[in-house]
Amino acid sequence: MQRCRCSPLSHSVPVVAVCTAALLLGNVVIYLYLDSFYQKNDLPIYTRVGCAPQHFKMASMKNCTPWLQCSQISAQVRQLKLIGQGAVKKVYLAEWRGQKVALSRLSSLEYLQDFLHGLSMLQALQGPQVVQLVGFCLENHVFVTEFHPHGSLLRLDTVFAQDQHQQHNTWQTRLSLATDYVSILHYLHNSPAGRRVMCDSNSLEKTLSQFLLTNDFHLVVNDLDALPEVVPSRGLLVKCGHRELTGNFVAPEQLWPFSENGESFSDDVMPGYDEKTDIWKIPDVTWFLMGKVPAGDVVHFHLFQIHEQCKRKDPNLRPNALDVLAVYKSVYSNMVQDNAGSRDML
């Protein structure tokens, strides 16, 4: 058998070139895989096609449409059934051009100012974190918003219990919802309409009722009837209502501070407070949102320190919503990467 006697130099060049090309190709493949992986597993963010101001576009619509006015609401919006009721307004399932919408009507003229305040906040705060305004009619005391069939956060466990949604009942989805909640607080505390405080949040149930669960499992804030403004530069603080607040859910500064002296509650004497009352409530809301899912205890462990800071009695020592949001995003990202590493080792 004859052997091929080739010069070492003549073979070394193509071999090195082939190896180098293979190595580069391998790096490209790995990079594309990792890039794809982290895009799919990064914390979900809102996506809504932007419209011009005073326009709306629901999921199944191709084009943006100007907010509906009185004549259009009267002629085109068909009221179907009552789906919610509070002191300020009644909410009906309605239909507009084959689209399901929510029609809100003032319940009583006694609450007209609250109704108008809520509508003005809807107009001023339109964005991905706020329910989409479809139209309004001041003279008839009605407004129309996008309908979300999952309903409020009060129904979260009911939704996850349904066969078609059980796959979403994971720590990832639930932590994403909690992150949405904190993100909404950050938006309200730094909104185009000033620093706003969620006053309709004197209990866990009331707080949860302010948010709607979207079809793609995100949150939008829905009820904006009680969003007073804090203006630190002018020393302008807020008080959530004119009655005494009690219980552990509200922040310490929202409680009557002179009860130990035997003094009866007086709204005139009650000190005001700021948006740090919202921060106090974050751990309780997140505890509910996380439910009882595998790895939920790991999430609580990683959030323990920031939640401990949220529960500081002195509001000045609590973090702001952006600080909490940064921790939530970091915990989500790190846990996703840890899970991916664990899978790679199997």
N, C-alpha and C positions, 0 to 999 in steps of 0.2 A: 504494500500500500504506500503510495507516495504521500508525503506530507507537504502541505503548502508552506513554503518558506517565505514568509513576507517580512518586510522590515517592521520592527516594533513601532517606529515613528509613523509609518503609513497607516497603521490601525488605531493608534492611540488618539489621533485627532478626531476621526468620526465617532469613536466610542465615547470620548469625552463630550462631544457635541450632542450625541443622542442622549446620554445620561443627563446632561444639563437641561436639554429640552424637556425630558420626562419629568425632571424635578420641578421645573417651572410650571409645566402643565398640571402636575399634582398640586402645587401650591394654589393655582387658580381654582381648581376644582374644590379644594378645601375652603378657600376664601368664599366662593359662591355658596357653598353649603352653609357655612357659618353665618354669612350675611342673610341668607334665606331663613335660617333657623331663628336668629334673633329678631328679624322682622316679624315672624309669625308668633314669637313668644314674648315679645316686648309688651309692656302694659298697653292695653287697647286705648285708643284715643277717639274722640268724637269725630265723625265725618258727616258734614251736612253741606250740600252744595249752596254756596252763598248767593243770596238775592240782593237786589237793591233795597235800600231802606223802604219800609212800609210795603213790602211785598212778602209773599209766602210761597213755599213749594213743598208739598207733602211727598212722601216716598214714591208714590205711583204717578206723580205728575211729571210731565216733560219740561214744562216751562214755569217760570216764576209768574205769579199773579198779584196784582195790587190787593191790599186789604179790602175785604168786602165792606160796603157801606150799607146804610139803613135800607135802601130800596132793594139791594141785592139780597140782604139777609131775609127781609120779609118775603120776597118772591121765590128765592132759591133754596133757602135752608128749611128743611122739614124736620120738625121736632118729633122724636120717636118715643122715648120713655125716660123717666126720672132715674138717674144713676147715682146721685149724691146730693146731700143737702147740709148746709151749715147755717149759722146765724146770718151770714152776709148774703149768701146766694144759693140758688138751686141749680144743679147741673144736670143737663139732659143729654142723652145720646141723640144725635141728630144726623141728617144726611144732606150733603151738598154735592150735586152733580155726581152721584154714585159714591162719593167719599164719605166715610164715617167721620164726624166731627163732634166736638163737645160744645154745647150751647149753654152759657151761664146767664142766669137771670137774677136780678136783684130780688132778695126775699122780702125786704121791708125797707121803706124809705128811712126808717130809723138808722139804717146802716149804709145810707147813700155815700157818705164820705169815705167809709172803708172800701166800698165797691169801687168808687172812682180812683181811690189811691191804688188799689190792686191793678186796675186797668192801666193807670199811668205808669206803674212799675213794669207791667208787661210790655208796654210800648217802648220804654226807655232801655230795658235790659235784654231786648231780643238778641239771641245768640244760641250756640249749641247747648248751653247748660240750662236754658229756660224754655218752657213749653212754647211751641210756635203759635203766635197770634195769627188768626185767619181773617178776622174782621171785628167790627164793633159798631154799635149804634147807641150814642149817648141818650138820645131822646126817648128810646125804649128801654134803656138800662139793660142792655144785653151785650155780650161779646162772645166770639166764637174762637175756639182753639183746636189744635190738632188732637185727635182722639188716640189714646194709647190703651188697647184692649186689656193689657195685663193689670191695669189699674194702679193704685197707690202701693207704696212699699209695705203697707199693712198686709198685703196679699202675697208677699214674697214667698213664704213657705208653701202656700197653697199652689202657686204657680210651679214651683220646683217639684211639687209632689205629682204633677201631671206627667204621664208617661212620656209625652213628646218633649218634655223639658228636663227630665231627670239627668240627662247627660251634661247639662249646664250647672248642676248643683255641685260645684267643686270649690276648693279654696281659691282658685284663680278667679272665677267669676265673682265670688262673694267679696274678695279683697278688691277687685276692680270696682265693684259697686261702692264699697266704702271709700275708695279713692275718689270716685265721682262725687260722693257726698262732701268730702273735704275740699275738693276742687271747686264745687259750687259755693261753699262758704268763702273760699278765697276770692272768688269772683264778686260775691255780694259785698265783701269787706273792702273791695277795691274797684267798685263798679263805676260805670259812666255817670250814674246818678248819685255818686257819693258813697260814703261808708255806711252800709246798711246792716241792720241787726235783725235776725229772724225772731220776731216776738211771738209768733204762733208756734211756740215750742216749749210749753210749760210742762209737758209730759212726753214720754217716749212715743205713745200712740199718736198724740197730736203732731209731733215732729215728723213721724213716718208718713202721716197723711198729707204732708206738704209736697211729697215727691212722687213722681210717676215713673214706672218701670217701662222702658221702651222695648220694642220687639227684639232688638239686638242686645238686650240686657245691659243697658246703661240707665242713668238717672237724668231726669230733668226736673227742676223745681217748678211747681205748678201754682201754688197758692201764695200770692204776694200781697195779700190784703193788709198785712201788718209788718211793714218793713221800715221802721223809723230810721232816721239818719243821725249818725254821730259826727259831730264836727269838733275835733279836739282843739283846733286853733281858737275856737270861740267858746270853749268850755261847754259845748252842747252835748249832753248825755241823754239817755233814753230811759223810759220806764215802760215795761210791758204790761199795759193795762192800769187800771186804777184800784184794783183789789189786791189784797195781801196774797202773796204766793207762798206755797208751802211744799214740803217734800224734798227728797234727795236729788231729784233729777235736775232741778233748777240750780243755778250757780249760787254760792253763798251770799254774794252781794245782792242777789235778787230777793233774799229773805229779809223780813222786818228785823232791823238790827237792835231794836229796843225792847224785845219781848221779855228778856231776862229782868228788865226793870219794872215789868208789869204794865208798861204803857200800851194802850190800844193802838192798832194800826191807823196811821194817818197818811194819806197819799201826798199831802202837802209837805210832810216832814220826811217821807221816804226818799233816800238818796238815789240819784240816777246811776247808770252804769253804761258800759260800752260793749263792743262786739266780742270781748273776751268771755261773755256769757255763752256764746256759741261754742267756743273752744272747750269749755268745761263739759259740754254734753257729747263731745265726739266719742270718747271711749264707750259710753253706754249705747250709742247708736251703732258703732262698729261691732260691739259685742252681739247685738241682735243680728246685724247683717251677716256676720260670719257663721251663725247657726252652729250646727254640729256636723261638720264634714271632716273627712280624713285630712290631717295636717293643719286643721284649724287651730289646734293647740300650739303648733309651731309658730303660726302667724301671731297669736296672742303673746307668745314669749318674745318675739322680735319687736313687738309694739309696746311692750311693757314700760320701757323707760319713757318714751314720748307720751304715753297715756298717763303716766305718773306725773309728768310735767303739766299736762292738761288739767289735772285735778288739784293743782296748787291752790290753796285758799286765797292767796293774794293774786288778783287778776293780772297785775303788772309782771308777775313772774311766770305766767303761762306763755307758751310759744304762740306765734301767730299762725294762721291757717297755712301759709306758705311753708313754714318750718315743718308742720305736721305732714303736709303733702309731700315734701321731699323725702321724709322718712318712709312714708307709705310706698312711694315709687321705688325707693331703694330696696325695701323688704321684698316687694314683688319681684323685682329684677333678680335679686340675689337668690331667692328661693327657686325661681325658674332655672337659673344656671346650676344651682345645686342639684335639682332634680335631673337636669340633663346630664350632669357629671355622674350621678348615681346610675342612670340608665346605661351610660357608656361603659361602666365598669362591670355590668352584668354580662 
